[in-house]
Amino acid sequence: MANRRILTVSAFLMAEAAVVFSGHATTKPLSAGCPVPEGYRRVAEEYGVPAEALYSVSLAESSRRLPQGERPWPWTLNVAGKGYRYATREEAYQALLGFMRHHPLRRIDVGIAQVNLGWNGAFFHSYREALEPYTNLRAAAQILRHCYEMNPGSWLQAAGCYHHPAGGKPARTYRAIVQRKLATLDAAASDSLTSSHFSYPVPTVVSPATEETALLWAEPQTLGGQ
């Protein structure tokens, strides 16, 4: 769950240049064999985050067993530490409205990357929008990037910050979970999360038409409520 209050605004992250972590201006290409769906890759590129990092965090946050394997599930809520998964976006939204009547927003995480509504609700124009997969992933990518910039050197450390900014045992436990998810990807992905020797590209804008063709969540795209 992402529970850090991010004081920087999206425009700052969208406008910033590529950060050079080791004095080299080269960009590490993503492994051609890494099975990260294209939608995650495009969002990650927008914010200068390794696609493997964003996908592994999403797996850690909302994974669900499907016929094609374990995949992040966008219609996921976590309320007061208990996870709920729904068949459609509309079902998740209606459940969210009910939970909001009985729980403070800081106890509610939403969507494919489980963004906390209390700490990070400002990333969304509405509670319904928080369940839109790309919008949710973009919020997660900005939080993850901010965590990395607070303590450059390891994207696994940034993942721990994403879950528990105060660090300690919760962050360590979460890093181990993300690392296990990472192990299911291409071996080259490990380098992108632990290395500080590469910078990532300047954010670029993805057109809506491109998004439609790149939305390769493994979930069936015929689900209602989208």
N, C-alpha and C positions, 0 to 999 in steps of 0.2 A: 504494500500500500504506500502511496506517495503522500507523506504527511508533512512536508516542508512548506513553510510559507515563503514563497518566492516574491521578493520585492522588486526584482527587475522586471521590466515589461517586455512583451513579445517583440516589439519593434526594435529594441536594443539587440536582441539575439538575432533577429532577421537581418540586421544591418551590419553585424560585426564581421570582420574579415576572418579568414582561416587563422587559427592559432597554431603557431609553430612550437612544438613542445621540446624539440631538441636542437633547434637552430637550423633544421633542414626544412625546406619548403616543399618537399615531395609529399604526395598523397598516397596513402596505402590503398591499393585497389582491393575490392572485396574479392574473396575467392570465387572463382567461376563455379566451383562445385558446391558451394555452401547453400544448403536448402532453405534459404530465407525468402519467404514470398516477396514478390516485387513491391507490393504495397508498403511493407515495412521498410524496404530499401529506400524507397522514394521519400518517405517521411524522415527517415534517419538522415538522408543526404541534405534535406532542407535545413536541418539544425546542426549539422556537423557531428553526428553521433554514429558510431559503428552500427551497422544494421544488425550484426550479431548481438550486440548489447541490447538494443531495443527489443529484438525478438525474444531473447532469453529472459529478459525482465517480464515481458508479456506472458511467456510460458509460466514463469514463476507465479504470476499474479492471478491468472484466470484460466489455466489449462483445463481441458476437458477431453476425455477419451472419446474419440470418434472412430468410425470404421477405417479411416485412413491414418489413424494414429493420434497421438496427443497434439492438440492445437489450442491456441488461445481462444477463448469464447467471449464474444463481445457483450452478450446479454447477461453479465455477471454483476452481482452486488455483494458487498461485504458489510454487514451491519453488526456493530458491537462484537467484532471478532468472528462472526459466523458467516460462511459463504452461502450464496444462493445463485443458482443458474436457471435461466428461463429459456423457453423455446423461441421467443420472439422479442424484438425490441419493445414492442408495445406492452407485453406482459411485464418486462423488466421495469418499464417506466411506471406502470400502474402500481407495481409493488413498491417502487421507490417513493411514490407519493404517500403511500401508506406508512412506510417506515419513517418518513420525515415528520409525521405527526407525533411520533413517539420517541424519536432519538435525535440528539443534536447532530448537526452536519459533520462535526469532526469525528463522529463515530460511523460515518458512512463513506465507503469507497465504491466507485462506480466505473463500469466499463471494462474494456479489453485490457487496460493497463492499471485498473483499480486506482484511479485518481481520487484523492480525498476531497470531498465537497467543502469541508470546513476550511482547510488550509489552502486549497487550490481551486476553489470554485470560481475565482475570477477569470480563469481560462475559458469559461463557458458563458454564452449569452443566455442560456436557459438550462434547466435541469434535463429537459429532453435532449438537448444538444450534447450533454455530457455523455450520452450513450451512443452517439454517432462514432463509429470506429476510428475514422481518420482524425476527427477533432480530438478524441480521447488520446490517440497515439501522439498527436502533435503536442498536447499538454505534457505527456510523459517524456517526450524527447527533450523538451525545454527544461523540465525539472532535472532530468538525467545530465544534460549538458551543464546546467548550473552547478550541480553537485561535483562534476568533474573539474570545473574551473575553480571551485573552492579549494580543491586539493588535487592538482594535476598529478598524473603518473600511472593511474590504474583505473580502467573502466569497471573492474570488479569492485573496487573501493567506492566508485560512484554509485554502483548498484546498491551497495549497503547503505549509503547515504539516502538514496531514493526511498528505501524502506524505512529507515530509522536514522534521521540526521544526527541524533545525539551519539551514535556509534554504540560501542559496547557489544554485549552478547547478541541482542536482536539483529544488529547489523552483520555480525560475523555469521550467524546462523543463516541469514538471508543470502549472504555472499556464497555460502556453500550450496544453497539451493540453486542459485543462478548458475554456478559453475557446473552443477550436475546437468542442468538444462543445456548449457553450452556444449557439454560433452556429447550430446545427441546430434550436434551439428558437425559440419566439416572441421577437421582438425585445425585448419588454418585460422578458424575463428578465435581460437585461444589467444593467438598473438594480438589480435585487434583489441581484446579486452585488457590485456596485461601490459602491453607495450606503451611507452611514452615517447617513442621515436618517430611518430608520424603525426601529421596534421590531417585534418579532414576538410573537405571542400567548402567553399563559401556557399551559404544556403541559396537555393534556387526555388522559384515558385513553380508548383506543379499545377497544370491546368486541369479543370474539371474533367475534360475529355480524357486526359491521361489517367486521372484517378479511376475512372470507370473501368478502363482496360487493365489497370494495375491492381485492382482490388482482389487479390488472390488469397483472401482468407480461406482456410480449408473448409469453413462452414458452408453449408448449402446457401447459394445466393437467392434461393426462392423463399427464404424465411420471411414471414410477414413482419410488419412494423418497421420496415426500413424506410 
